[in-house]
Amino acid sequence: MADDLFRARVEPSRAPAPTENWPKEWDEETHEESGERPDEVLDDLLASFDQHRVELDQRLKPAADEDPTASEPEPPADLAEAAEPREAAIPVAIPAATPAAPEPATPVALPSRRVVAGPPRRSRKPWLIAGAVLAVAAGAGTSYVALSGSPSSTGTNTASPTQSTPPPTAPPTAPSTASSAPGPDQATAPAVAAQAADWIAANVGPGHVVACDVTVCAVLSGRGFPAASLITVQSRLSEVEQADVVVVTDVIRHQLGAGLAGVTADEPLAVFPTGSSGSSTVQITAVALDGPTARAGRLAADRAARKAAGTALLRNPRIIVTGNARAALSGGLVDSRVCALLAVLGGTHTVTIASFTGSGPGAGADVPLPDVVISKIDGASATSDSPPAAALKSIVDAQRPPYSPLSTSSVASGPDQGLAIRFAQPSPIGLLGAAPS
């Protein structure tokens, strides 16, 4: 068979060719000395093939005299080693690739809801009084009222409206046992909610965060109170702790239970009775994270400092105060921001004070009076177009938090006519520092 296959491949190429037409390079390079013809070369190749075929057949045939029981030749060492049985490999469990843990997200410092930036104010002359020592001229000598740049502990739970200090962390409180679902008769009356909302808008202002129930918050929002300054209380005491002021209604009392008393001041800023009997009330009160007892102690120390400042102001001949206004100033009932403003004005101008007002209905006895009505400055009406009146308005407008007022207005009728200056409630505690011993 091998012979047939070889001939099938080779013999078709054995077509005779004239010697004269054979390529010269083949004759010259390969058969120049032998002088063989191409067909003779093929015959030699076939003969050589036949000889190799015979030798191959002889090698493949077993020898006649060979012992059939003889052992077979040993395979090569490498093949024998490969053929030896091996112990089964012990399977090793390869753990699945564990996905890399995601890197923790970098926290973003977001502004606290209790820090609400007020509107930008125009730059004016530096009449700032924070951190200054104000000399108040008095009779035979000079009395000094030291105003610290920042209160050691304010009455509110936030810094000034333009500061970005995060709210203090309140200690964990036990969960309220009261039901979070108010009954059908506990919804705040719309009329009372409107009274409370009007008072908050006029006396607290958007610089403080207010916690309230759904009804009161809706009324405040309708009055234009910014949403960033409102926290709608649902069922958690922590919602109240994030605010500066809370509107305590029957709904919130039912939601938070007895735990509410531990984070609110004892003395309310304003009280509004509900119903004809007045058995229930809506109270607007400051939030006290350190508890009502600690806040009452700080408020008493602050009143002593305000009393000392008021006494010094009354010795200044440039500050004219009569009647009930004099008693309020000497008794430490005037807001510390009002005392600071009068100290500045009394340094260069003669001012006449008509009254100190601003306490809400039903407010506690120790709640400071945040309003002052100045009737005259340097003998001219404080509401006129005179240069002294213009200077007064410039000084007032130039103040910065926490000394900047909530509003100013002209009072043209009644016994207390003049320029009314109102500061936001609740009043900061500790603004005047410790009272002198």
BALUM-97702 format. One record per atom (N, C-alpha, C): residue in three letters; x, y, z. Coordinates in pm, whole numbers, plus 50000, padded with zeros to 5 digits. Layout:
BEGIN
alaXYZ;...
! end
This chain:
BEGIN
met500844987850000;met500005000050000;met500865012550000;ala501915012250077;ala502805023950079;ala503405026549943;asp503685015549868;asp504245017149734;asp503265023749641;asp501955019849655;asp500935025649567;asp500765040449595;leu500725044149726;leu500565058249759;leu501725066549708;phe502945061249723;phe504105068649676;phe504095070549526;arg503715059849453;arg503675060849308;arg502575070349260;ala501465070449335;ala500385079549296;ala500825093949307;arg501725096849394;arg502175110549411;arg503305114149314;val504145103749282;val505365106949207;val505205104949059;glu504535094149017;glu504535090248875;glu503915100548784;pro502865108248823;pro502345118348729;pro503385128348687;ser504405130248761;ser505455139848725;ser506555133848640;arg506355120848594;arg507395114448517;arg507205116048369;ala506485125548328;ala506305127648183;ala507655130648122;pro507985123448012;pro509305125547948;pro509435139347893;ala510575144147901;ala510865157547846;ala512135156647764;pro512165163147651;pro513385162747567;pro514555168347645;thr515665161947625;thr516865166247694;thr517315179947653;glu517015183347532;glu517475196447490;glu516705207647551;asn515425204447595;asn514615215047656;asn514675215047809;trp515465206347865;trp515515205848014;trp516205218148069;pro515785223248181;pro516405235548232;pro517885233848255;lys518615243748207;lys520065242848216;lys520535243348360;glu519865251648441;glu520345252648577;glu520245239648652;trp519245231248609;trp519165218148677;trp520285209248634;asp520595209248500;asp521685200948449;asp523015205848503;glu523145219248505;glu524465224548539;glu524735223448690;glu523725226048772;glu523965226548917;glu523875212848982;thr522985203848929;thr522745191148998;thr523405179248929;his523375178948798;his523845166948726;his524915170348624;glu525655180248654;glu526675184048557;glu527755173248546;glu528185167348657;glu529255157448653;glu528715143548623;ser527495140148681;ser526965126648663;ser526375124448526;gly525785134748472;gly525155133648342;gly523915125248342;glu523225123648462;glu522005115648469;glu520835123248411;arg519875115248361;arg518655121048307;arg517615121448418;pro516615129448409;pro515595130348514;pro514865117448537;asp514535109848429;asp513795097448449;asp514655087048520;glu515945087348497;glu516815078348567;glu516865081548716;val516845094148751;val516845098248892;val515605093248963;leu514435094048897;leu513185089248957;leu513245074248978;asp513835066848879;asp513925052348895;asp514775048849016;asp515845056249036;asp516695053749154;asp515945056349284;leu515125066849285;leu514345069949405;leu513345059049436;leu512675053849331;leu511715043049352;leu512395030449403;ala513545027649349;ala514265015649394;ala514675017049539;ser515135028949574;ser515515031249715;ser514315029849806;phe513165034649759;phe511945033449839;phe511565019049860;asp511675010749749;asp511334996649763;asp512224989849864;gln513464993449865;gln514394987149959;gln514044990850103;his513705003450126;his513325007550262;his512025001450304;arg511114998950207;arg509844992650243;arg510054978550290;val510954971150220;val511234957150259;val511844957050399;glu512774965850425;glu513394966150558;glu512364969250666;leu511404978050636;leu510374981550734;leu509484969750764;asp509134962050657;asp508274950350678;asp508974940050764;gln510254938550745;gln510994928750823;gln511064932750970;arg511174945150996;arg511214949651135;arg509874947751206;leu508824949351130;leu507494948051191;leu507104933751214;lys507574924551135;lys507204910551150;lys507924904851272;pro507204896951361;pro507884890651475;pro508804879651426;ala509934878251488;ala510874867651449;ala510284854051479;ala510544844251390;ala509934830951404;ala510464823751524;asp511734825851554;asp512344818651666;asp512284826451797;glu511524837551804;glu511484845751924;glu510524839852024;asp510864839552151;asp510024833952257;asp508854843152282;pro507594837752257;pro506434846752277;pro506234850552420;thr506824842752515;thr506624846052658;thr507614856152709;ala508524859752617;ala509534869352663;ala508884882352705;ser509474888052803;ser508904900752853;ser509074911852751;glu508094919952750;glu508104931352658;glu509184941152701;pro509724948052604;pro510764957952640;pro510204968452734;glu511034972252826;glu510614982252924;glu510444995852857;pro509405002452888;pro509215015752830;pro510235025452887;pro510405036452820;pro511335046552872;pro510985050853013;ala512015055653083;ala511815059153224;ala510775070053241;asp510805079553147;asp509845090553162;asp508425085753140;leu508235076053044;leu506895070753022;leu506455062153138;ala507395054153193;ala507035045653306;ala506635053953427;glu507355064553448;glu507005073253562;glu505655079653544;ala505385083253416;ala504085089553390;ala502955079753406;ala503245066453379;ala502165056453384;ala501875051853525;glu502755054553623;glu502535050053760;glu501315057053818;pro500495049553888;pro499305055853948;pro499715065454058;arg499035076454068;arg499305086654169;arg498125087554265;glu498455091854384;glu497375093854480;glu496475105254433;ala495205103354459;ala494245113754418;ala494525126554494;ala494525137254420;ala494785150154484;ala493655153854577;ile494035159054692;ile493025163354788;ile492435176554739;pro491125176654719;pro490525189154669;pro490665200354772;val491015211854726;val491175223554812;val490095233554776;ala489345237054876;ala488265246554850;ala488855260454835;ile488705265954718;ile489195279554692;ile488075289254723;pro488265297754820;pro487165307054854;pro486875316454740;ala485595319454731;ala485185328854626;ala485755342554657;ala486015349454552;ala486595362854568;ala485645371754647;thr486165377254752;thr485355386254836;thr485415400254779;pro484265405854747;pro484305419354691;pro484865429054792;ala485635438154741;ala486265448054829;ala485205456654895;ala485395458655024;ala484425466955097;ala484475481155046;pro483315486955024;pro483335500854974;pro483905510155078;glu484635519855030;glu485215529655121;glu484105537855184;pro484225540355314;pro483165548155379;pro483045561955318;ala481785566455303;ala481555579655244;ala482025590555338;thr482645600555279;thr483115611855358;thr481935620355402;pro481735621755526;pro480585629655567;pro480695643955520;val479565649255492;val479445662855446;val478835671255554;ala479635680455571;ala479135689255672;ala478015697755621;leu476745693855661;leu475575701355623;leu475195711055732;pro474605722455699;pro474245731955804;pro473125726755890;ser473195729056019;ser472145724656109;ser470865732256083;arg469745725356105;arg468475732256089;arg468295743056193;arg469065741856301;arg468915751956407;arg469775764156382;val470535764256275;val471335775956240;val470785781756111;val470115792756119;val469455798656004;val470085812155976;ala470665813355862;ala471325825955826;ala470315836655795;gly470505848355850;gly469615859455823;gly469965866255694;pro469175875855651;pro469455882955526;pro470715891255537;pro471425892855428;pro472655901055434;pro472345915555467;arg473225921355542;arg473035935255584;arg474095943855519;arg473725956455495;arg474655965655430;arg475775969255527;ser476955970855472;ser478105974455554;ser477995989055593;arg478165991455724;arg478086005255772;arg479286007955862;lys479216019055935;lys480316022656022;lys480466012256133;pro481656010056178;pro481885999556278;pro481406003556417;trp480096002856436;trp479556006156567;trp479385993356650;leu480115982856614;leu479945970156683;leu480375971456828;ile479655964556914;ile479955965457056;ile480405952157113;ala480445941457030;ala480885928557080;ala482345929357119;gly482675924457237;gly484055923957283;gly484585937157332;ala483735947457342;ala484205960757383;ala483895962857531;val484615971857592;val484325976157728;val483755990257718;leu482485991457752;leu481786004057732;leu481826012257861;ala482326024157848;ala482376033157963;ala481066040857971;val480416040258084;val479146047158105;val479386058158209;ala479256070558164;ala479496081758254;ala478436081858363;ala478846083958484;ala477886083858594;ala478326094258697;gly477436103758727;gly477586113458835;gly479006117858861;ala479566113158974;ala480896117459015;ala481996108758958;gly481686097758896;gly482736088958847;gly482306082358718;thr483036071858684;thr482766064458562;thr482586049858596;ser481476044258554;ser481196030058577;ser481366022658447;tyr481926010758451;tyr482236003158330;tyr481345990858322;val480795988858203;val479985977058177;val480745968558077;ala481235957058120;ala482035948258033;ala481115938857958;leu481215939457825;leu480395930657740;leu481315920357677;ser481055907957706;ser481865897357646;ser481465895757502;gly482425891457418;gly482165890157275;gly481135879857243;ser481075869157320;ser480065858857296;ser479575853957430;pro478305851057442;pro477765846857571;pro478355833557613;ser478575832357742;ser479085819657792;ser478075808657772;ser476825812057780;ser475765802357752;ser474525810157719;thr474085809257598;thr472945817057555;thr471655810357598;gly470595818057592;gly469285812657627;gly468725803857519;thr469245804657401;thr468755796357291;thr469695784657271;asn469265775157189;asn470065763357162;asn470875764757036;thr471065776656989;thr471855778856869;thr472715791056888;ala473725792256806;ala474535804456808;ala473785815356735;ser474455826456711;ser473815837356640;ser473435832756500;pro472455839256435;pro471965834356306;pro473025833256200;thr474115840456209;thr475115839856104;thr476245830256137;gln476205824056254;gln477245814656289;gln476885801056235;ser477885792156224;ser477665778756171;ser478015768156272;thr477925771456403;thr478255761756506;thr477195750956507;pro477565738056499;pro476565727556499;pro475855726856632;pro474645721856636;pro473895721156760;pro474565711856859;pro474495714756989;pro475095705857088;pro474385692457089;thr475125682257123;thr474565668857126;thr473845666857258;ala472565664057250;ala471785661957371;ala471985647857420;pro471915645657555;pro472035632157606;pro470875623757558;pro471085610657541;pro469995602257491;pro468835602557587;thr467665603057535;thr466455603657615;thr465695590757600;ala465005587257705;ala464205575057701;ala463035576957607;pro462625566557537;pro461505567957445;pro460235571157520;ser459435579557461;ser458195583657524;ser457205572257524;thr456485570857636;thr455465560457646;thr454115565257598;ala454025578057563;ala452745583257516;ala452475578857375;ser451225578157342;ser450845574257206;ser451175585357110;ser451635581856991;ser452005591956891;ser450825596256808;ala449685590256826;ala448505593756746;ala447545601756832;pro447405614956812;pro446505623056894;pro445065619556866;gly444235621356968;gly442815618656951;gly442145629256867;pro440895626856828;pro440195636256740;pro439895649556807;asp439875649856944;asp439545662257013;asp440795670057052;gln441985665757006;gln443215672257048;gln443805681356942;ala443195682656828;ala443725691456724;ala443705705856773;thr444795712956748;thr444885726856792;thr443845735356720;ala443135743256798;ala442095751856739;ala442725761756643;pro442135763556525;pro442735772756426;pro442935786856479;ala441985791856560;ala442105805556610;ala443305806956704;val443495797256791;val444625797756884;val445935795756809;ala445905786756712;ala447115784656631;ala447515797456559;ala446515805056512;ala446805817656444;ala447395827856541;gln446885828456665;gln447435837756764;gln448905834456794;ala449165821656816;ala450535817556846;ala451475820256728;ala450985817556608;ala451825819756489;ala452125834656470;asp451135843056492;asp451355857556477;asp452385862556578;trp452295857656700;trp453235862256802;trp454655857456770;ile454795845256725;ile456115839856690;ile456725847756575;ala455935850356473;ala456465857756358;ala456935871656397;ala456265877956493;ala456605891656530;ala457665892456639;asn457835882056721;asn458725883056836;asn459885873056837;val459745861856768;val460815851856763;val461625853456634;gly460945853956523;gly461615856256396;gly462275843856339;pro462665844656212;pro463225832956143;pro464655829556185;gly465275837856270;gly466615834556315;gly466665823256414;his465515819256467;his465425807956559;his464575797056495;val464855784656534;val464105773256483;val462965770156579;val461775768156524;val460565766156603;val460055752056580;ala459765744956688;ala459135731756682;ala457655733356714;cys456805727356634;cys455375729156651;cys454635717156593;asp453325716456624;asp452535705656566;asp452145709156423;val451425700156360;val451115701956218;val450295714556195;thr449325717256281;thr448445728756260;thr449205741856273;val449965743456382;val450685755956405;val451745758056298;cys452465747456260;cys453495748756156;cys452875752756022;ala451685747555993;ala451025751255868;ala450645766055868;val450175771155983;val449815785255992;val451065793955980;leu452135790056047;leu453385797656037;leu453915797855894;ser453845786555827;ser454285786055688;ser453435795255602;gly452135795755629;gly451265804855555;gly451555819455583;arg452165822255699;arg452545836055732;arg453885839955668;gly454485830855595;gly455765833755532;gly456965829655614;phe456755822655726;phe457875817955806;phe458645807555726;pro459985808755715;pro460745799455630;pro460645785055677;ala460565775855582;ala460465761655616;ala461705756555687;ala462885762455658;ala464125758155723;ala464125761355872;ser463225770155916;ser463155773856058;ser462005766956129;leu461415756756066;leu460285749556125;leu460605734756136;ile460215728856248;ile460295714356268;ile458915709656311;thr458305701356229;thr457005695856263;thr457205683856353;val456715684656475;val456895673856573;val455935662556539;gln456485650556526;gln455675638756494;gln455485630056618;ser456575624756670;ser456435615956786;ser457715614956869;arg458765621856832;arg460055620056900;arg460455632656975;leu461015630657093;leu461475641757174;leu462685648457109;ser463455640857033;ser464635646456967;ser464255657456867;glu463055657156816;glu462615667656724;glu462505681056796;val462085680956922;val462025693157002;val463445697657039;glu464325688357067;glu465685691657109;glu466475698456998;gln466035697156875;gln466725703756763;gln466295718256745;ala465315722756819;ala464755736156801;ala465255745456912;asp464955758356895;asp465225768456996;asp463975771757076;val462835770957010;val461545774157072;val460565763157034;val459685759757127;val458665749757099;val457295755457135;val456325752757049;val454945756757075;val454255744557136;val454035744957266;val453495733457339;val451975733957331;thr451415724857255;thr449965723357242;thr449545709957300;asp448235707657307;asp447745694757356;asp448215683257267;val448355685857140;val448825675457049;val450245671157086;ile451115680757109;ile452495677557143;ile452575671557283;arg451775676357376;arg451765670157509;arg451385655457500;his450415652357417;his449965638457402;his451035630157332;gln451745635957237;gln452755628457163;gln453985625357248;leu454435635057328;leu455715633657397;leu455585630457545;gly454445632657603;gly454235629057742;gly455075637157839;ala455455630457951;ala456155637458058;ala457575641358019;gly458145635057918;gly459515638457879;gly459665652657828;leu458575658957787;leu458655672457733;leu459115682457838;ala458705680457965;ala459075689958071;ala460565690058098;gly461275679458063;gly462705678858090;gly463565686557992;val462985691557882;val463785698757782;val463205712557752;thr462315717557835;thr461735730857813;thr461895739457938;ala461935752557917;ala462095761958028;ala460835762558111;asp461035765558241;asp459885766658331;asp459045778958300;glu459705789958263;glu458985802358239;glu458705804058090;pro457455804158050;pro457135805457906;pro457385819457856;leu457555820457726;leu457675833557661;leu456305839857637;ala455305831557612;ala453945836357590;ala452985824757611;val451775827857657;val450755817757685;val449435822357623;phe448765813057554;phe447465815957493;phe446475805357538;pro445395809457609;pro444405799657654;pro443595794257536;thr443155781957550;thr442315775657448;thr440945772757507;gly439905775757433;gly438555773257481;gly438085784157575;ser436825783557609;ser436225793757694;ser436645792357839;ser436885779857882;ser437245777658021;ser438705780958049;gly439535780357947;gly440955783057965;gly441685772258040;ser441055760258049;ser441705749358122;ser442955744358050;ser442995745957920;ser444155741857842;ser444785754157778;thr446075753557755;thr446795765057701;thr447755760757591;val448105770457510;val449195768857414;val450335777557465;gln451465771257496;gln452605778457553;gln453755778857453;ile454325790657441;ile455535792257359;ile456695793657457;thr457605784257454;thr458665783957554;thr460005780557489;ala461075784557557;ala462415781657507;ala462775767157536;val463565761257448;val464065747657468;val465305748457557;ala465345739957659;ala466465739757754;ala467075725757751;leu468155724157676;leu468795710957667;leu469415706657798;asp469815716157882;asp470405712658010;asp469365711058119;gly468095711758082;gly467025709958179;gly466515723158233;pro465275723458282;pro464695736058329;pro465385741558454;thr465865732958541;thr466485737758665;thr467805744958636;ala468625738658551;ala469905744958517;ala469695758058442;arg468715758258353;arg468455770658279;arg467965781658372;ala467125778158470;ala466645788158565;ala467795794158645;gly468785786058679;gly469945791258749;gly470765800758662;arg470935797258536;arg471675806158446;arg470905819058422;leu469585818058415;leu468765829958393;leu468825839458513;ala468885833858635;ala468995842258755;ala470335849558757;ala471415842558720;ala472715849258715;ala472745859958607;asp472065857358497;asp472015867258390;asp471225879558435;arg470175877558513;arg469395889058561;arg470235897558656;ala471075891258737;ala471955898958826;ala472925907658746;ala473445901958634;ala474345909858549;ala473585921258482;arg472345918758442;arg471545929358379;arg471185940158480;lys470985936358603;lys470685946258709;lys471875955358731;ala473085949658732;ala474285957858750;ala474475967358631;ala474215962458510;ala474355970958392;ala473315982158393;gly472065978758432;gly471025989058437;gly471325999758539;thr471875995758652;thr472236005558755;thr473306015158703;ala474276009858629;ala475316018458572;ala474746027858467;leu473816022958387;leu473216031458284;leu472416043058348;leu471776040358461;leu470986050858525;leu471876061858581;arg473126059258600;arg474036069558650;arg474546078458537;asn474306074758416;asn474776082558302;asn473806094058276;pro474246106658286;pro473316117958265;pro472816118858122;arg473466112358028;arg473006112757888;arg471826103257863;ile471546094357956;ile470436084957941;ile469326089158037;ile468236093557977;ile467106098858056;ile466016088258060;val465726083458178;val464716072958198;val463826077058314;thr462516075758294;thr461586079658400;thr460536068758420;gly459836069758534;gly458666061258559;gly458996046458564;asn458086038758505;asn458226024158507;asn459486019358434;ala459926026958334;ala461116023058260;ala462346023058352;arg462366032458445;arg463496033158537;arg463496021058630;ala462346017058675;ala462246005458766;ala462645992658694;ala462235991258569;ala462595979258494;ala464095978458471;leu464735989958445;leu466165989958419;leu466965986858546;ser466545992758655;ser467265990258781;ser466985976358837;gly465855970658800;gly465505957358850;gly466075945858767;gly466835948858663;gly467435938358581;gly466455931458488;leu465345938158456;leu464345931958369;leu464545935358221;val465495943858189;val465705948058050;val466695938557983;asp466395935057861;asp467225925957783;asp468665930957776;ser469615921857784;ser471035925657783;ser471435932557653;arg470785929257541;arg471105935957414;arg470625950357415;val469525953057482;val469045966857497;val470025974857583;cys470495968657692;cys471465975557778;cys472725978957700;ala473195969857616;ala474405972357538;ala474205983757439;leu473025983957373;leu472745994657277;leu472696008257346;leu472056008857463;leu471966021657534;leu473346026357580;ala474216016957613;ala475576020857653;ala476306027457538;val476116022257417;val476756028257299;val476186042057272;leu474866043057272;leu474226055857243;leu474586066457348;gly474626062257474;gly474916071757581;gly476346076757581;gly477196070957503;gly478566075657498;gly478726088557420;thr477856091057321;thr478006102957235;thr476716110757217;his475576105157261;his474286111957241;his473496111857371;thr472566121157377;thr471606121557487;thr470306115457439;val469886104757503;val468696097457459;val467666097257571;thr466406098157529;thr465286097357623;thr464526084457597;ile464356076457701;ile463696063457690;ile462226065057729;ala461326060957640;ala459896061657671;ala459436049457748;ser459886037457708;ser459426025257776;ser460286013357736;phe460216003257820;phe460745989957788;phe459565980357784;thr459375973857673;thr458215965157656;thr458645952157586;gly457625945057539;gly457875933357455;gly457595919957517;ser457205919457645;ser456905906457704;ser455595901157648;gly455585888057623;gly454375881957569;gly453305880157674;pro452075877357632;pro450995875057729;pro451275862657813;gly451225864257942;gly451475852958031;gly452935849158044;ala453855857658005;ala455285854458011;ala455745853358156;gly456805845658176;gly457365843858309;gly457955856758362;ala458065857658496;ala458515869958560;ala459975873058529;asp460785863058505;asp462205865358479;asp462545866658331;val461545866158244;val461815867558101;val462145882158073;pro463315885258016;pro463705899257995;pro462795906457896;leu462725919757910;leu461965928057817;leu462845931257696;pro462455926857576;pro463345928057461;pro463125940657376;asp462145949057410;asp461835960857328;asp462175973657405;val462585983757329;val462815996957386;val462266007257288;val461606017357343;val461096028457262;val461886040857301;ile462636046457205;ile463426058657226;ile462626070357168;ser462256079457254;ser461416090557208;ser462246102057151;lys463396105157211;lys464206116357164;lys465686112757163;ile466406119457075;ile467856118357072;ile468426132257048;asp469236136657139;asp469826150157134;asp468746160957122;gly467636158657190;gly466536168357192;gly465606167457074;ala465896160056969;ala465046158956851;ala464266145956857;ser463106146056791;ser462286133956787;ser463056122656719;ala462956111056778;ala463686099656724;ala463126094856591;thr461916099356556;thr461306095056430;thr461336106056324;ser462006117156353;ser462046128256257;ser463136125856153;asp463236135456063;asp464276134855960;asp465516142756000;ser465666145556126;ser466786153756173;ser468076145456170;pro469216152356167;pro470506145156170;pro470676136056291;pro470256140256412;pro470386130856526;pro469566118156506;ala468346119456452;ala467526107556428;ala468176098456324;ala468776104556220;ala469476096556120;ala470676089356181;ala471386095956272;ala472526089656339;ala472066077956425;leu470916079556492;leu470366068656574;leu470056056456488;lys469426058656375;lys469086047356288;lys470346040656232;ser471356048556203;ser472606042756152;ser473266033856256;ile473256038356381;ile473866030356488;ile473096017256507;val471796018056505;val470986006056525;val471185996156411;asp471166001256289;asp471305992256172;asp472685986256161;ala473685992656222;ala475065987756209;ala475365976156303;gln474485973156397;gln474765962356492;gln474765948656422;arg475565939456475;arg475695925956421;arg475235915956527;pro474845904056484;pro474395893956580;pro475455891356687;pro475105889456808;pro473725888356858;pro473095901556897;tyr473725912756860;tyr473215925856897;tyr472305932156793;ser472145926056681;ser471285931856576;ser469825929856613;pro468995940056596;pro467585938856633;pro466785930856531;leu465645925856577;leu464745918656487;leu463995928256397;ser463615939856450;ser462865949656370;ser462945963356436;thr462705973556356;thr462565987356404;thr461325993356339;ser460626001756414;ser459406007956361;ser459156021056433;ser458346029356371;ser458006042356430;ser456656041456499;val456586046256621;val455346046656697;val454896061256699;ala453786063956628;ala453336077756612;ala452156081256700;ser451616071656772;ser450456074456857;ser450646067756992;gly449836071957089;gly449926066257222;gly450926073557308;pro451026069257433;pro451916076357525;pro453396073857497;asp453696062857434;asp455096059257409;asp455406060957260;gln455566073257218;gln455886076057078;gln457396076757061;gly457826072256944;gly459246072756917;gly459666061156826;leu460936057856829;leu461476046856749;leu461486034156833;ala460686024356794;ala460606011756866;ala461626001956810;ile462455996556897;ile463505987056858;ile463225973856929;arg463085963156852;arg462715949956907;arg463815939956879;phe464155932356984;phe465105921356970;phe464365908056978;ala464895898156908;ala464225885156900;ala464285877757032;gln463245870057058;gln463185861457176;gln463425846957133;pro463945838957223;pro464345841657360;pro465675849257367;ser465825856457476;ser467035864557495;ser468245855557522;pro469425858957468;pro470625851157501;pro470985852857649;ile471455842157707;ile471825842157850;ile473355842957859;gly473835851857948;gly475265853057971;gly475955862957881;leu475215871157808;leu475845880457715;leu476655891257786;leu476215895257907;leu476915905657982;leu477985900158074;gly478145887258075;gly479125881158166;gly478595880758308;ala479455876958399;ala479065875758539;ala478905889558600;ala477955890658690;ala477725903358760;ala478905906058855;pro479305918658866;pro480405921758958;pro480015918859101;ser480965913659178;ser480675910159317;ser480715922359406;
! end
